[in-house]
């Protein structure tokens, strides 16, 4: 398996900073979203669709810090807590990634609010059978 250099090249089994990619959950204009696992526990990972140019690196780092601190400070049943963030594959100029708490089964109680639920899949990740 060749080493991926762009989020679009990530496939099941690839490694991103110690998280194994299980499957791609979705793609948008700004990011790719993956189901990943570490030590048998599932997580969601958002990877930016574009890498910052050298001239833009400080601005993108500032944006990432604001996004991560906002996500860490806001409690909402539809926002998963941030566990880790950084850059991939290059720690200095790579694509921004954000790892969120484990996805939950539809209807399962959320840890972020009384009676809240987060519509996400859980192991054995049946929703990813088409990946």
N, C-alpha and C positions, 0 to 999 in steps of 0.2 A: 504494500500500500504506500503510495507516494505521500510525501509530507505536504499537507495543504498550506497554501499561502494566502488564501482569500476565503471569507466565510462561505461563499457559494461552493467551495470545494470540500467543505466539511461533510463527512459521511459517517454512518454508524461505525464505531470502533476507533475513530480518531480521538486524540487526546488534546485537551485545551487546559493547560495549567493544572493537570492532575484530575480533571473531570473527563470521563469517557462519554463521547457523543453516542446517544441511543438513537435519536432520529431528529429530523427537522420538523418543528411544529408549525412554522409559518414564516412568510417573508413579506415585508412591507417596503415602503419607499426608503426608510431610514435604517432598517435593521432586519436581521435574521433572528429567529427564535428557535432554540433547540431544547429538547429534553436531554439532560445529561445525568450521569450518576457518578458517585464517588463512594467507595466502600459499600456498594449495594443500596445506597440511598439516592432517590431521584431529586433532581433540581431543575429549574429552568434557567436558561442562559440566553441573554440578548447580546448579539454581536453587531456592532455598527456596520452598515453597508459600505461606508467609505472610510478610508484611512486619511488621517490629517496630513496635509502637505507640511513640509518643514516650516514654512512661513506661518502656517495656521496652527501649529502644534500647541502653543500656549493657550490659544483661544479654545481649542477642543478640550484640552486638559481642564480648563476653567469650567467649561460646559459640563464635562463628566463629573467634576466635583460638585457642582450645583445640583445636577440630576440625582446623584447618589445621596447627597445630604438631604435633598427634598424627600426622596423615597424613604430614607431612614427616619425622618421626622414626622411624616404623615401616617396616620393610622386610618385605613379604609379596608373594608372586607374584600375589595377587588384589587388591592395592591399587595403584592407579596413582599415580605421583608428582604432587604439586600443583605447577602452574606459576604460577598466578595466582589471586587471590581478591579480592573486593570487594563492592560493592553495585550494583544495577541496578534501574530506570533512573535513579534518583536516587542519587548517590554518598553522601549523608548518611543517608537513611532508606529506601532501596530494599530490594529482595529480595537476600538473600545469594547470591552465586554463587561457585563454585569450578571452575576449569579444570584438568583433569588431562592427563597426557601423551597422546600419540597412541594411539588404540585399535590393537589388533593383530589379525592374522588368527588364527582358531582354530588352535591347535597351534604358533603361531610362538613362538620362544624369547623369554622375558621379559628385560628389562634389569634386573630386580630380583632375580633368583635363578637359579642354575644349573639349567637344564633346565625351568624353570617356564614355564607358558603362561597367557595371559590370553584368555579366550573373548570377543573383540570383533571387529567387522567393520573392514574397511579399504577405501580407495577402490577402485573407484568406488562404494562403499557400497551394494552390491546389497541388503543387508538393509533398506535404507530405501526401497525401491521403492514401498511402500504409503503413504509419507508424503505 
